[in-house]
Amino acid sequence: MNPNQANTEASQTSNLYVGMWVTEDGYIRHELLPNNRYDEARGDRESAYQGRYEITGNRINYWDDTGFTADGEFRDDVLYHGGYIFYRER
């Protein structure tokens, strides 16, 4: 596999998950942007956390702009991240 093909496959995988993910109570809203950035709101606090993300298979790794790192996993169109469960906003 050439590097361009690998980048294309990673990009296609990321595109599967782009969009808004929310906790059941709507308190945390986690938007995965198509440019591999994310923007997370908590309660009334818009853009509480921002940074970049990378998706490999069904795993997601985060690096927020302050240096904090985290990870998560997509299973059956549900995102498990940081002890929270996020559902795709439709």
N, CA, C and O of each residue as an XYZ file, in Angstrom:
360
protein
N       0.853     -1.171      0.000
C       0.000      0.000      0.000
C       0.903      1.239      0.000
O       1.843      1.345      0.788
N       0.593      2.160     -0.895
C       1.397      3.372     -0.922
C       0.864      4.378      0.096
O      -0.284      4.261      0.526
N       1.676      5.368      0.492
C       1.262      6.327      1.532
C      -0.008      7.086      1.166
O      -0.833      7.352      2.040
N      -0.183      7.440     -0.104
C      -1.392      8.161     -0.508
C      -2.635      7.315     -0.306
O      -3.674      7.827      0.110
N      -2.540      6.025     -0.597
C      -3.670      5.123     -0.401
C      -4.001      5.006      1.092
O      -5.172      4.986      1.468
N      -2.975      4.928      1.935
C      -3.199      4.844      3.379
C      -3.890      6.103      3.883
O      -4.821      6.016      4.684
N      -3.444      7.288      3.420
C      -4.075      8.542      3.826
C      -5.523      8.605      3.375
O      -6.383      9.075      4.120
N      -5.803      8.136      2.160
C      -7.168      8.136      1.643
C      -8.051      7.225      2.477
O      -9.178      7.595      2.806
N      -7.563      6.040      2.826
C      -8.354      5.114      3.642
C      -8.613      5.683      5.023
O      -9.723      5.553      5.539
N      -7.613      6.314      5.639
C      -7.800      6.926      6.958
C      -8.820      8.049      6.868
O      -9.658      8.202      7.757
N      -8.754      8.836      5.798
C      -9.693      9.937      5.612
C     -11.112      9.416      5.436
O     -12.054      9.989      5.984
N     -11.274      8.342      4.683
C     -12.598      7.751      4.486
C     -13.148      7.223      5.805
O     -14.338      7.375      6.082
N     -12.303      6.609      6.614
C     -12.746      6.116      7.924
C     -13.190      7.277      8.791
O     -14.245      7.203      9.421
N     -12.404      8.360      8.839
C     -12.760      9.530      9.636
C     -14.101     10.099      9.189
O     -14.919     10.492     10.021
N     -14.328     10.144      7.879
C     -15.567     10.707      7.357
C     -16.798      9.939      7.825
O     -17.887     10.510      7.887
N     -16.652      8.677      8.149
C     -17.780      7.891      8.656
C     -18.294      8.442      9.981
O     -19.466      8.264     10.313
N     -17.437      9.100     10.733
C     -17.769      9.540     12.085
C     -17.908     11.054     12.232
O     -18.215     11.540     13.320
N     -17.688     11.799     11.160
C     -17.822     13.256     11.211
C     -19.246     13.622     11.593
O     -20.204     13.009     11.122
N     -19.376     14.624     12.449
C     -20.695     15.100     12.851
C     -20.769     15.305     14.352
O     -19.759     15.263     15.055
N     -21.980     15.526     14.825
C     -22.216     15.823     16.241
C     -22.535     14.546     17.005
O     -23.354     13.733     16.578
N     -21.875     14.391     18.133
C     -22.093     13.278     19.054
C     -22.495     13.885     20.393
O     -21.851     14.826     20.857
N     -23.543     13.367     21.022
C     -24.063     13.960     22.255
C     -24.320     12.884     23.303
O     -24.643     11.742     22.976
N     -24.172     13.268     24.567
C     -24.557     12.369     25.648
C     -26.082     12.300     25.688
O     -26.762     13.175     25.152
N     -26.604     11.276     26.314
C     -28.057     11.074     26.337
C     -28.804     12.285     26.890
O     -29.894     12.614     26.422
N     -28.215     12.948     27.885
C     -28.870     14.117     28.483
C     -28.579     15.411     27.723
O     -29.102     16.468     28.079
N     -27.743     15.335     26.673
C     -27.426     16.501     25.858
C     -26.443     17.467     26.491
O     -26.150     18.516     25.917
N     -25.928     17.129     27.667
C     -25.025     18.041     28.374
C     -23.698     18.232     27.630
O     -23.192     19.350     27.534
N     -23.139     17.137     27.108
C     -21.876     17.220     26.373
C     -22.178     17.013     24.892
O     -22.803     16.031     24.491
N     -21.715     17.967     24.101
C     -21.895     17.916     22.656
C     -20.505     17.936     22.021
O     -19.743     18.890     22.180
N     -20.207     16.894     21.323
C     -18.862     16.644     20.822
C     -18.928     16.610     19.299
O     -19.423     15.640     18.724
N     -18.437     17.651     18.644
C     -18.516     17.712     17.188
C     -17.179     17.335     16.561
O     -16.156     17.971     16.816
N     -17.206     16.295     15.739
C     -16.031     15.879     14.977
C     -16.120     16.548     13.617
O     -17.032     16.279     12.836
N     -15.172     17.413     13.347
C     -15.178     18.198     12.114
C     -14.425     17.459     11.007
O     -13.553     16.641     11.301
N     -14.747     17.732      9.741
C     -14.101     17.006      8.638
C     -12.610     17.285      8.484
O     -11.925     16.538      7.785
N     -12.090     18.324      9.108
C     -10.661     18.654      9.018
C      -9.849     18.024     10.155
O      -8.737     18.465     10.446
N     -10.406     16.995     10.794
C      -9.766     16.279     11.900
C      -9.550     17.161     13.127
O      -8.603     16.970     13.889
N     -10.443     18.124     13.300
C     -10.500     18.927     14.523
C     -11.809     18.586     15.221
O     -12.752     18.108     14.590
N     -11.861     18.834     16.523
C     -13.116     18.656     17.243
C     -13.390     19.886     18.087
O     -12.493     20.667     18.407
N     -14.655     20.032     18.437
C     -15.108     21.145     19.268
C     -16.133     20.568     20.226
O     -17.164     20.042     19.806
N     -15.847     20.669     21.510
C     -16.727     20.076     22.527
C     -17.342     21.164     23.388
O     -16.645     22.034     23.910
N     -18.651     21.101     23.526
C     -19.393     22.016     24.400
C     -19.886     21.229     25.602
O     -20.201     20.044     25.503
N     -19.946     21.915     26.746
C     -20.456     21.297     27.978
C     -21.445     22.255     28.619
O     -21.089     23.364     29.015
N     -22.693     21.810     28.714
C     -23.722     22.673     29.281
C     -23.839     23.949     28.474
O     -23.989     23.913     27.253
N     -23.770     25.084     29.167
C     -23.852     26.387     28.507
C     -22.508     26.859     27.960
O     -22.427     27.903     27.312
N     -21.471     26.100     28.218
C     -20.117     26.504     27.810
C     -19.794     25.968     26.411
O     -19.419     24.806     26.251
N     -19.945     26.828     25.412
C     -19.601     26.458     24.038
C     -18.083     26.395     23.898
O     -17.363     27.144     24.559
N     -17.603     25.510     23.045
C     -16.166     25.363     22.772
C     -15.355     25.229     24.059
O     -14.313     25.864     24.221
N     -15.850     24.394     24.968
C     -15.150     24.157     26.232
C     -13.790     23.496     25.984
O     -12.808     23.789     26.667
N     -13.754     22.601     24.997
C     -12.515     21.915     24.629
C     -12.444     21.853     23.113
O     -13.439     21.595     22.434
N     -11.248     22.093     22.600
C     -11.007     22.004     21.162
C      -9.666     21.341     20.941
O      -8.777     21.420     21.789
N      -9.520     20.689     19.805
C      -8.256     20.063     19.475
C      -8.358     19.274     18.197
O      -9.218     19.527     17.354
N      -7.459     18.307     18.065
C      -7.459     17.484     16.860
C      -7.721     16.034     17.236
O      -7.554     15.628     18.386
N      -8.128     15.276     16.250
C      -8.374     13.856     16.476
C      -7.880     13.057     15.288
O      -7.703     13.579     14.188
N      -7.660     11.771     15.540
C      -7.259     10.836     14.493
C      -8.017      9.538     14.734
O      -8.095      9.050     15.861
N      -8.572      8.987     13.665
C      -9.329      7.742     13.764
C      -8.588      6.655     13.008
O      -8.191      6.837     11.858
N      -8.408      5.522     13.672
C      -7.818      4.336     13.063
C      -8.762      3.173     13.349
O      -8.921      2.757     14.496
N      -9.379      2.661     12.305
C     -10.381      1.608     12.492
C     -11.550      2.172     13.266
O     -12.189      3.130     12.833
N     -11.832      1.572     14.422
C     -12.924      2.078     15.264
C     -12.410      2.821     16.502
O     -13.186      3.121     17.409
N     -11.101      3.120     16.542
C     -10.482      3.835     17.660
C     -10.279      5.299     17.297
O      -9.969      5.629     16.152
N     -10.458      6.172     18.285
C     -10.216      7.600     18.092
C      -9.256      8.088     19.171
O      -9.402      7.748     20.345
N      -8.280      8.882     18.765
C      -7.335      9.508     19.687
C      -7.498     11.017     19.574
O      -7.659     11.562     18.482
N      -7.453     11.680     20.727
C      -7.640     13.129     20.805
C      -6.409     13.784     21.394
O      -5.746     13.225     22.268
N      -6.112     14.985     20.899
C      -5.083     15.850     21.455
C      -5.712     17.225     21.564
O      -5.876     17.904     20.550
N      -6.069     17.652     22.767
C      -6.696     18.974     22.839
C      -5.616     20.050     22.801
O      -4.431     19.782     23.002
N      -6.058     21.262     22.540
C      -5.114     22.362     22.321
C      -4.298     22.725     23.555
O      -3.318     23.462     23.447
N      -4.682     22.222     24.725
C      -3.904     22.490     25.938
C      -2.883     21.396     26.215
O      -2.087     21.512     27.146
N      -2.900     20.307     25.391
C      -1.950     19.221     25.563
C      -2.537     17.961     26.172
O      -1.858     16.936     26.237
N      -3.782     18.013     26.617
C      -4.450     16.843     27.182
C      -4.697     15.827     26.076
O      -5.031     16.201     24.952
N      -4.534     14.548     26.387
C      -4.819     13.490     25.410
C      -5.880     12.556     25.958
O      -6.030     12.396     27.169
N      -6.613     11.942     25.041
C      -7.655     10.988     25.414
C      -7.887     10.058     24.232
O      -7.368     10.271     23.136
N      -8.668      9.038     24.481
C      -9.018      8.135     23.392
C     -10.450      7.655     23.562
O     -11.100      7.937     24.569
N     -10.922      6.940     22.583
C     -12.275      6.415     22.626
C     -12.437      5.316     21.603
O     -11.507      4.965     20.875
N     -13.651      4.779     21.567
C     -13.937      3.677     20.655
C     -15.371      3.805     20.143
O     -16.294      4.109     20.898
N     -15.530      3.567     18.853
C     -16.854      3.513     18.241
C     -17.297      2.059     18.192
O     -16.568      1.194     17.706
N     -18.499      1.796     18.700
C     -19.092      0.457     18.625
C     -20.566      0.598     18.301
O     -21.304      1.260     19.030
N     -20.999     -0.018     17.214
C     -22.411     -0.003     16.825
C     -22.977      1.411     16.778
O     -24.063      1.669     17.297
N     -22.242      2.318     16.158
C     -22.638      3.716     15.982
C     -22.837      4.452     17.304
O     -23.667      5.355     17.409
N     -22.063      4.051     18.309
C     -22.023      4.712     19.613
C     -20.554      4.993     19.911
O     -19.691      4.159     19.641
N     -20.273      6.174     20.470
C     -18.912      6.557     20.830
C     -18.743      6.448     22.341
O     -19.486      7.066     23.104
N     -17.770      5.667     22.761
C     -17.407      5.521     24.170
C     -16.111      6.294     24.377
O     -15.073      5.940     23.818
N     -16.177      7.352     25.182
C     -15.032      8.243     25.335
C     -15.050      8.884     26.722
O     -16.051      9.473     27.130
N     -13.951      8.765     27.428
C     -13.772      9.445     28.706
C     -14.814      9.084     29.758
O     -15.187      9.921     30.580
N     -15.282      7.842     29.733
C     -16.294      7.423     30.694
C     -17.710      7.842     30.325
O     -18.645      7.610     31.091
N     -17.871      8.450     29.171
C     -19.175      8.884     28.686
C     -19.599      8.057     27.479
O     -18.771      7.447     26.802
N     -20.885      8.049     27.226
C     -21.436      7.394     26.048
C     -22.088      8.475     25.187
O     -22.954      9.217     25.652
N     -21.663      8.551     23.939
C     -22.165      9.555     23.008
C     -22.944      8.878     21.889
O     -22.566      7.817     21.393
N     -24.036      9.519     21.509
C     -24.865      9.037     20.421
C     -24.804     10.045     19.287
O     -24.722     11.253     19.509
N     -24.845      9.530     18.081
C     -24.801     10.401     16.910
C     -26.078     11.232     16.863
O     -27.182     10.694     16.952
N     -25.923     12.538     16.724
C     -27.085     13.402     16.573
C     -27.590     13.285     15.147
O     -26.822     13.413     14.194
N     -28.851     13.047     15.011
C     -29.449     12.858     13.668
C     -30.208     14.081     13.256
O     -30.779     14.115     12.166
